[in-house]
């Protein structure tokens, strides 16, 4: 009996190892590589900014109330590509270290998202200003401006860069801009870049997207970001979760058949 139990346990070990392998704590490798190497990422980014150009032309035709015109854009993964930072974290075996992020932004080495610079220069040619509403913080200020100015982004100055202060909710910053400007369209990689309704507590995010479907590709221009986003927070339940806990919850949330 002991002999059979021994062989049964031997068979169980690889099965347990396989189960553990199916619930990894975190591996961004494919997501980062997709953004860095795939033609599909570039195509989707160009597609987004092509729609932005068409929508801006239409909005300019319709808008005439005396206020100056502007567009609002997020920074990270909307106009600046931070996949090199994410690659650094993957190679270091970590998910996200705030000190690493501060060091990265200070370098001002983020590349441009395909299509972003050309679109914003087109907007500037139509006397449309750009506001950069980002959740980068005060410590990232100098590096962010340097990065934008290095590529010649329009309106890359103090007046048009709105960083995070006390909250990551961008609504108050958007409303401040609306006091003096017509906001013709918004560009972002996260639904929170457009409105705080999408991740408002008690709301079904997908249902809110359904309700706003006519705005996507016209007023709201969405950029692809496979690496991170607010959407992932909705997967988790509980406080002070470690990466192993999150990995298990992600695995449990997978739809299958």
Secondary structure, 3 states (H helix, E strand, C coil): CHHHHHHHHHHHHHHHHHHHHCCCCCCCHHHHHHHHHCHHHHHHHHHHHHHHHHHHHHHHHHCCCCCEEEEEECCECCCEECHHHHHHHHHHCCCCCHHHHHHHHHHCCCEECCCHHHHHHHHHHCCEEEEEECCCCHHHHHHHHHHHHHHCCCCCCHHHEECCCCCCCCHHHHHHHHCCEEEEEEEECCHHHCCCCCCCCCCCHHHHHHHCHHHECCCEEECCCCCCCHHHHHHCCCCCCCHHHHHHHHHHHCCCC
